[in-house]
Amino acid sequence: MSDILGEKGLSVGEFAEHIGKTLERTRDLLQGRATITIRTARALETVLGGSVEFWISRDYQYREHVARVHAADQEWLNELPLGDMIKFGWLQPAPRPPEELEACLRFFGVVSVGAWRHAYDDLATLVAFRTSPSFDSRPAAVAAWIRKAEIEAAKIECAPWSARRFRDSLPDIRRLTLERDPSNFLPALQRICSASGVAAVIVRAPSGCRASGATRFVSSGKALLLLSFRYLSDDQFWFTFFHEAGHLLLHGAESTFLEGLDGDSSNQESEANEFAERVLIPSEFERALLTVPSDMRAIVRFANKIGVSPGIVVGQLQHHGRVRRNHFNGLKRRFQWSNT
């Protein structure tokens, strides 16, 4: 309708006068907030042309379109883990649905739900591929988790990405497995990684996101290495970290990798697993690992000898079937989420 006014050289004030409405009601009409009644349609027929039936039909089609858009917007909001996003402080509670929608769009840095679906289409496909029927991982929840990590990564100043520097830093990172307190080792981990162009970010996974780790390049010179602390134990945390490090070093900048969603036994995942195992238990100690007695003191001595935490040794022994999954778990360090 505004286009027709321009063609006819009518201002909004002149148009309002011609159709017998106030300026405010005319603006509501032009912006779709007011419905076109039979009386209004007759006035439009006289001033702008077109039949009464045309204007009534056009208004009906517009209302149908708006209803579909609103339904799609609400469907998207229902897909998001809004409760956890608010609980974790990612979003502030919104008093009304329109404000809630705007807050979520701002969080993702997009202008519409359609733009979000276009931006995250590849991720949705990846999550669908990686998720087995027995696990409930929703693409929107995983996207929210990764987006929060991207926001946090933007706050970390990093040197340009260097695969060589990152690989050379792995022994220093491996020594951090001996540190018990995350408040001590996480800042050190982030500092070492940032010197190689890697933003190491810890973000709690919201409901609907079962991922334990992810990697992607947020720019050509900056990599994101994301961990969820999903299992809250040192063996899982450090194995996931070095697994993700393996993706960065072995598989380049072309893809996003997600861990913990099941459903993927690709060569790249196997290579990243093997990389993590070799960093944690160097090949010269592999045979010795498989002959460690099933004894707590022997496990601790072996861990001290090779310079990693006892929990990591227990995790590897369990992985190789040397001890049962419920044995020696007391040697694993358990982490807790901070309220800060």
Secondary structure, 3 states (H helix, E strand, C coil): CHHHHHHHCCCHHHHHHHHCCCHHHHHHHHCCCCCCCHHHHHHHHHHHCCCHHHHHHHHHHHHHHHHHHHHHHHHHHHHCCHHHHHHCCCCCCCCCHHHHHHHHHHHHCCCCHHHHHHHCHHHHHHHHHHCCCCCCCCHHHHHHHHHHHHHHHCCCCCCCCCHHHHHHHHHHHHHHHHCCCHHHHHHHHHHHHHCCCEEEEECCCCCCCCCCEEEEEEECCEEEEEECCCCCEHHHHHHHHHHHHHHHHHHCCCCCEEECCCCCCCHHHHHHHHHHHHHHCCHHHHHHHCCCCCCHHHHHHHHHHHCCCHHHHHHHHHHCCCCCCCCCHHHCCECCCCCC
